[in-house]
Amino acid sequence: MKEVLKNQTPSVERIDFDSSNNILIFLLDGRVVSVPLKYFPDLENLSEKERSKVTIVDDRTILFYHSDQIYHLEDFMGLEEKWRER
């Protein structure tokens, strides 16, 4: 049977960064969201070591120890207003 992504709630498995200055968000269902850090200057200005100190809360909220910002998975998908709907 063919697997379907429709109606699946995305959950963050882990966060990484690549050499092209992108944040990579790995989801439990196998998808990877890749977004240029230029859209998130607060994260872009962190060192590699500072970026590595991250906590994932409730499978969709991302907290960086060296940042005052609270990020949600939807922020990285261009759906900033959607996180309030969940």
C-alpha positions as a Markdown table, in Angstrom:
| # | Residue | x | y | z |
|---|---|---|---|---|
| 1 | Met | 0.0 | 0.0 | 0.0 |
| 2 | Lys | 1.3 | 3.5 | -0.9 |
| 3 | Glu | 2.2 | 5.7 | 2.1 |
| 4 | Val | 0.5 | 9.1 | 2.1 |
| 5 | Leu | 1.7 | 12.3 | 3.8 |
| 6 | Lys | -1.7 | 13.9 | 3.8 |
| 7 | Asn | -3.1 | 14.4 | 7.3 |
| 8 | Gln | 0.2 | 13.5 | 9.0 |
| 9 | Thr | 1.4 | 15.9 | 11.7 |
| 10 | Pro | 5.0 | 16.8 | 11.1 |
| 11 | Ser | 7.3 | 16.2 | 14.0 |
| 12 | Val | 10.9 | 17.5 | 14.3 |
| 13 | Glu | 13.4 | 14.7 | 14.8 |
| 14 | Arg | 16.6 | 16.8 | 14.7 |
| 15 | Ile | 18.2 | 20.0 | 13.5 |
| 16 | Asp | 21.4 | 20.5 | 11.5 |
| 17 | Phe | 23.2 | 23.1 | 9.3 |
| 18 | Asp | 24.9 | 22.6 | 6.0 |
| 19 | Ser | 27.9 | 24.3 | 4.4 |
| 20 | Ser | 25.6 | 26.4 | 2.2 |
| 21 | Asn | 24.4 | 28.3 | 5.3 |
| 22 | Asn | 21.0 | 26.5 | 5.4 |
| 23 | Ile | 19.2 | 25.1 | 8.4 |
| 24 | Leu | 18.1 | 21.5 | 7.9 |
| 25 | Ile | 15.1 | 20.3 | 9.8 |
| 26 | Phe | 14.7 | 16.5 | 9.7 |
| 27 | Leu | 11.2 | 15.3 | 10.3 |
| 28 | Leu | 10.2 | 11.9 | 11.8 |
| 29 | Asp | 8.4 | 10.9 | 8.6 |
| 30 | Gly | 11.6 | 11.2 | 6.6 |
| 31 | Arg | 11.1 | 14.7 | 5.1 |
| 32 | Val | 13.8 | 17.4 | 5.3 |
| 33 | Val | 13.0 | 21.1 | 5.4 |
| 34 | Ser | 16.0 | 23.2 | 4.1 |
| 35 | Val | 15.8 | 26.9 | 4.6 |
| 36 | Pro | 18.5 | 29.6 | 4.0 |
| 37 | Leu | 19.6 | 31.2 | 7.2 |
| 38 | Lys | 19.4 | 34.7 | 5.6 |
| 39 | Tyr | 15.7 | 34.5 | 6.6 |
| 40 | Phe | 16.7 | 34.0 | 10.2 |
| 41 | Pro | 19.5 | 36.6 | 11.0 |
| 42 | Asp | 19.4 | 35.7 | 14.7 |
| 43 | Leu | 20.5 | 32.2 | 13.8 |
| 44 | Glu | 22.8 | 33.2 | 11.0 |
| 45 | Asn | 24.8 | 35.3 | 13.5 |
| 46 | Leu | 25.3 | 32.4 | 15.9 |
| 47 | Ser | 28.6 | 30.5 | 15.7 |
| 48 | Glu | 28.6 | 26.8 | 14.7 |
| 49 | Lys | 29.1 | 25.8 | 18.4 |
| 50 | Glu | 26.2 | 28.1 | 19.5 |
| 51 | Arg | 23.9 | 26.7 | 16.9 |
| 52 | Ser | 24.6 | 23.2 | 18.1 |
| 53 | Lys | 22.9 | 23.9 | 21.5 |
| 54 | Val | 19.3 | 23.4 | 20.5 |
| 55 | Thr | 16.3 | 21.8 | 22.2 |
| 56 | Ile | 13.2 | 20.5 | 20.5 |
| 57 | Val | 10.0 | 20.9 | 22.5 |
| 58 | Asp | 6.7 | 19.2 | 21.8 |
| 59 | Asp | 8.0 | 18.0 | 18.5 |
| 60 | Arg | 7.5 | 21.4 | 16.7 |
| 61 | Thr | 9.0 | 24.1 | 18.8 |
| 62 | Ile | 12.8 | 24.8 | 18.5 |
| 63 | Leu | 14.8 | 26.6 | 21.1 |
| 64 | Phe | 18.4 | 27.7 | 20.6 |
| 65 | Tyr | 20.3 | 28.2 | 23.9 |
| 66 | His | 22.1 | 31.3 | 22.6 |
| 67 | Ser | 19.0 | 33.0 | 21.0 |
| 68 | Asp | 16.1 | 34.8 | 22.6 |
| 69 | Gln | 13.8 | 33.7 | 19.8 |
| 70 | Ile | 11.3 | 30.9 | 20.0 |
| 71 | Tyr | 10.9 | 29.1 | 16.7 |
| 72 | His | 8.2 | 26.8 | 15.5 |
| 73 | Leu | 8.4 | 24.4 | 12.6 |
| 74 | Glu | 5.8 | 26.5 | 10.8 |
| 75 | Asp | 8.3 | 29.5 | 10.8 |
| 76 | Phe | 10.7 | 27.5 | 8.6 |
| 77 | Met | 7.9 | 26.5 | 6.2 |
| 78 | Gly | 6.6 | 30.1 | 5.6 |
| 79 | Leu | 3.5 | 29.4 | 7.8 |
| 80 | Glu | 4.3 | 31.6 | 10.7 |
| 81 | Glu | 0.6 | 32.3 | 11.5 |
| 82 | Lys | -0.4 | 28.6 | 11.4 |
| 83 | Trp | 1.4 | 27.5 | 14.6 |
| 84 | Arg | -1.3 | 29.3 | 16.6 |
| 85 | Glu | -4.0 | 27.0 | 15.0 |
| 86 | Arg | -2.6 | 23.8 | 16.4 |
